[in-house]
Amino acid sequence: PDPIEAIKILMEEMQLRQKDLIDDLGGKNRVSEVLNRKRILNLEMVRNLMQRLHLSADSLIKDYAILK
């Protein structure tokens, strides 16, 4: 799966809600923007998600479609 789908799958498996990623992604609005493909992941977000979701960097830095 692309990075956003991988995040969503793991959130479901770990029973996490969007609010659980606020500290990792930098705010409530930013979580929504990332999960709705309106903002790309930056390096700090990737590092935080690697720790929280136990994902590899490779799975988080793949190209994925951004909605304009």
N, C-alpha and C positions, 0 to 999 in steps of 0.2 A: 504493500500500500504506500501511497505518498505520505509525507510527514504528517499532514493534518489528519488523514484517516488513521494513521498509526496512533497518534495522540488520542483521538476519539475512542478507538478500540480499547486502548489501555485505560483510559478514564472509566469506561464502562466496566471493564474487568476489575478495576481497583475500587469501583464505586465512588469515584471522585466526581465532584460537580465543578462547574466553571469557577465558582468562588474559591475552590481549593487551589487553583492555579494562579490566583491574584499575585501572590508574592513572587512566584516563579517568572511571570510574564510582565509584571510591572503595573498592574492596576486592572480594575474591573473592565474598563472599556477596552484595554489592550487585549485581554483574554478573548473578549467577544470578537474583536477585529481579527485576531489570528485564527480563531476557530471558524470564522465566516469568510476566511481567505481575503481579507481586506488589508492585511498587514503581513509582511514576511517576518520570519524569525530572524532575530539578530544573534550575535555570538553569545551574549549573556543569557538570552532565553534558551538557546540550545544547551548551554552548560547546565542551567538549572533544570531543564527537562530531562537531560541525561541522568541526573542524580535522582530526581523525583520519580520518573517513570522507568528507569533502568533501560533506557534506549541507547543504542549506539549513535555516535555522531553521524555516521554514514546514513542512518535511517532518517535523521532529522535535517540533513542538508541537501537531500535530493531535490531536484526541481519539482515544483508543483504550480498549478495554475492559480493565478491571482485574479480575482474579480475586479473589474474596473468600474 
